[in-house]
Amino acid sequence: MITRPNCKINLGLNVVERRPDGYHNLETVFYPVPLCDELVLEESETDQIEVKGIPVDGDVFDNLVWRAVKMLRAAGHVIPPIRVVLTKNIPNGAGLGGGSSDAAFMIKMLNENFSLGLSVEEMERMAVTLGADCAVFIQNKPVFAEGIGNVFSPIELNLSGWFLVLVKPDDFISTREAYSAVTPCRPLYDLKDLVADSVETWSGRMVNDFEKSVFPLHPVVQGIRDRLYELGADYASMSGSGSSVFGLFRNPIDVGNEFSDHFLYTCVLP
């Protein structure tokens, strides 16, 4: 069985308040993007996992994909020994949710392949224990997210036909760095209202609060965002806490060698 977990971008990201537990409440819109990893699942005599493509640090059996397997087994679901091959095409540490997507798609694939009988709601509840944004990939559609990024509300948003340019530099941005210069506050513009407007109205109004702390420490990230605007993007922003940056263009453009030193992905959004 083969599935292809896709990533997401954040349209706006507002840090609205600090919680008593030390975390922060956020507001953002998750939008699916067709840059995908690949997961292959087959029964085996022993448990095995192999990771190909973009290297992933750490023990492969501590990967979010395998943690999803262990979680389902711990919940009493019968899953025989399996072999999993994960091919990584989505950059790590990019603010694209690649690892979360892999875990969510693994839950869905195990549920289908071994007839576990889990509902969408049950899969979402299990997925969120692996990561705040993991559950969004169960239904895998645009949503307005609140809380720590785990409380979802449906929205009407269709970016079909827009040309996406996604750029990821080598810079690594820690969560601590991302929060270092962020003062939680309510945004000037309501994000739900903004996404209901045309993309052409978003620039200067829809913001990612993490850019305030990331751009001074990582000027290459700001440089990419600014260059996307110079190339004609109607909207450009860092995704999540970075370091990937995306631009939305009304029509396809030839980026040529503009970002030859970085990971680059382009597509017309489906």
C-alpha positions in Angstrom: 0.0 0.0 0.0 1.3 3.4 -1.0 0.3 6.9 0.1 1.7 10.3 -0.4 1.6 12.7 2.6 1.5 16.3 1.5 2.7 19.4 3.4 0.9 22.7 4.3 1.6 26.4 4.4 0.4 28.9 7.0 -1.7 31.8 5.7 -1.2 34.3 8.5 0.1 33.3 11.9 -0.9 35.4 14.9 0.4 34.7 18.4 -2.6 36.0 20.4 -1.9 35.1 24.1 0.4 33.2 26.5 -1.3 30.2 28.2 -1.0 29.3 31.9 0.8 26.1 30.8 3.6 28.1 29.1 2.4 27.5 25.5 0.8 30.1 23.3 -2.6 30.4 21.7 -2.3 31.0 18.0 -4.5 31.8 15.0 -3.6 30.6 11.6 -5.0 29.1 8.4 -3.5 25.8 7.3 -3.6 25.3 3.5 -2.6 21.9 1.9 0.2 22.0 -0.7 0.9 19.1 -3.1 4.6 18.7 -2.2 4.6 15.1 -0.9 6.6 12.5 0.8 5.9 8.8 0.1 4.9 6.1 2.5 5.0 2.4 1.6 3.4 -0.2 3.9 3.6 -3.9 3.7 3.3 -6.9 6.1 6.6 -8.4 7.1 8.1 -11.1 9.4 9.6 -8.3 11.7 9.0 -4.6 12.2 11.2 -2.6 9.8 11.4 1.1 8.8 13.6 2.6 6.2 14.0 6.3 5.5 15.1 7.5 2.0 15.5 10.9 0.4 16.1 13.9 2.5 18.0 12.7 5.6 16.2 12.6 9.0 18.1 12.9 12.2 17.6 10.4 15.1 16.6 6.8 15.5 14.2 5.8 12.7 12.0 4.0 15.3 11.5 7.3 17.1 10.3 8.9 13.9 6.7 10.3 14.0 5.6 7.7 11.5 6.7 4.8 13.8 5.4 6.6 16.9 2.0 6.5 15.2 2.3 2.7 14.8 3.2 2.3 18.5 0.4 4.6 19.6 -2.2 2.5 17.7 -0.8 -0.7 19.1 -0.8 0.7 22.6 -4.5 1.6 22.2 -5.2 -2.0 21.6 -5.4 -2.1 17.8 -4.0 -5.3 16.2 -1.3 -4.4 13.8 1.0 -7.3 12.6 4.7 -6.8 12.0 5.1 -4.4 9.1 7.8 -2.9 6.9 7.5 0.9 6.2 9.5 2.8 3.7 9.4 6.6 4.1 10.8 8.7 1.2 11.3 12.3 2.4 10.8 15.0 -0.2 9.5 17.7 2.2 12.3 19.6 3.9 12.7 19.2 7.6 12.5 22.1 10.0 10.7 24.2 7.3 7.4 25.1 8.9 5.6 22.9 6.4 4.4 20.1 8.7 6.1 17.3 6.8 6.6 15.1 9.8 3.1 15.7 11.1 1.7 14.8 7.7 3.7 11.6 7.6 2.3 10.6 11.0 -1.3 11.5 10.1 -1.2 9.6 6.8 0.3 6.6 8.6 -2.7 6.6 10.9 -5.1 6.7 8.0 -3.2 4.0 6.1 -3.1 1.6 9.0 -6.8 2.3 9.7 -7.6 1.4 6.1 -5.2 -1.5 5.6 -6.0 -3.3 8.8 -9.6 -2.4 9.1 -9.2 -0.7 12.5 -12.6 1.0 12.3 -11.4 4.4 13.5 -13.6 7.4 12.7 -12.3 10.7 11.4 -12.8 12.2 14.9 -11.0 9.3 16.6 -8.0 9.6 14.2 -7.9 13.4 14.8 -7.9 12.9 18.6 -5.0 10.4 18.3 -3.1 12.4 15.8 -3.0 15.6 18.0 -1.1 13.6 20.7 1.8 13.3 18.2 1.9 17.0 17.3 -0.3 20.1 17.5 -0.7 20.4 13.7 -0.8 16.6 13.0 -4.6 16.4 13.1 -5.1 18.8 10.3 -3.8 16.2 7.9 -6.5 13.7 8.7 -9.1 15.6 6.7 -6.4 17.5 4.8 -8.3 20.6 3.8 -8.1 24.3 4.5 -9.0 25.2 8.1 -8.8 28.1 10.5 -6.8 26.9 13.5 -6.8 28.2 17.1 -5.5 27.0 20.4 -2.0 25.7 20.1 -2.9 25.0 16.4 -5.1 22.1 17.2 -8.6 23.5 17.3 -10.1 23.6 13.7 -12.9 25.5 12.1 -13.9 24.9 8.4 -13.4 27.8 6.0 -14.3 28.5 2.4 -11.0 29.1 0.7 -9.9 27.9 -2.7 -6.5 28.9 -4.2 -6.9 26.6 -7.2 -5.0 28.1 -10.2 -2.6 30.2 -8.1 1.1 29.7 -8.8 3.0 28.8 -5.7 6.8 29.3 -5.3 8.2 27.7 -2.2 11.8 28.3 -1.1 13.6 26.8 1.9 17.1 28.0 2.8 19.5 25.9 4.9 19.0 28.1 8.0 17.6 26.2 11.0 15.2 28.2 13.2 14.5 26.9 16.7 11.1 27.4 18.4 12.9 29.5 21.0 14.3 31.8 18.4 10.9 32.1 16.7 9.2 33.2 20.0 12.1 35.4 21.1 10.8 38.8 19.9 7.0 38.0 19.8 4.7 39.8 22.1 1.3 38.1 22.1 -1.5 40.4 21.1 -4.7 40.4 19.1 -4.1 41.1 15.4 -5.2 44.3 13.8 -7.2 42.4 11.2 -9.4 39.4 11.8 -7.8 36.5 9.9 -11.1 34.9 9.0 -12.2 38.1 7.3 -8.8 38.4 5.6 -9.0 35.0 3.9 -12.5 35.7 2.7 -11.0 38.6 0.7 -9.0 38.2 -2.5 -5.3 37.3 -2.2 -4.4 40.6 -3.7 -5.6 42.3 -0.5 -3.5 40.2 1.9 -0.1 41.9 1.7 0.5 44.2 4.7 -2.6 42.9 6.4 -2.1 39.2 6.8 1.0 38.7 8.9 3.2 36.0 10.4 4.2 37.2 13.8 7.3 35.0 13.8 8.8 37.1 11.1 9.5 39.8 13.7 12.0 37.6 15.5 13.2 35.4 12.6 14.1 38.1 10.0 16.7 40.0 12.1 18.5 36.8 13.0 18.1 35.2 9.6 18.3 37.9 6.9 18.4 35.3 4.2 14.8 34.4 5.0 13.7 38.0 4.8 15.6 38.3 1.6 13.7 35.5 0.0 10.4 37.0 1.1 11.3 40.4 -0.3 12.6 38.9 -3.6 9.3 37.0 -4.1 7.5 40.4 -3.9 10.0 41.9 -6.3 9.2 39.1 -8.7 5.5 40.0 -8.6 4.0 37.9 -5.8 0.6 39.1 -4.8 1.3 37.7 -1.3 4.5 36.3 0.3 5.2 35.1 3.8 7.2 32.7 5.9 5.4 29.5 6.7 5.0 28.6 10.4 8.1 29.3 12.4 10.2 29.0 9.2 12.5 28.7 7.5 10.5 28.1 4.4 9.0 31.1 2.5 6.3 31.0 -0.1 4.9 33.4 -2.7 1.5 33.3 -4.4 1.4 34.5 -8.0 -1.7 35.0 -10.2 0.2 33.6 -13.2 3.1 31.1 -13.4 6.6 32.7 -13.6 10.0 31.4 -14.5 12.1 31.7 -11.4 15.1 30.3 -13.3 18.2 30.4 -11.1 16.7 32.9 -8.7 16.9 30.5 -5.7 19.6 28.0 -7.0 21.3 27.9 -3.6 18.1 26.8 -1.8 15.4 24.1 -1.9 12.8 25.2 -4.5 9.4 23.9 -5.3 6.8 25.4 -7.7 3.4 24.3 -8.8 0.0 25.5 -9.9 -2.2 24.8 -6.9 -4.9 22.2 -7.6 
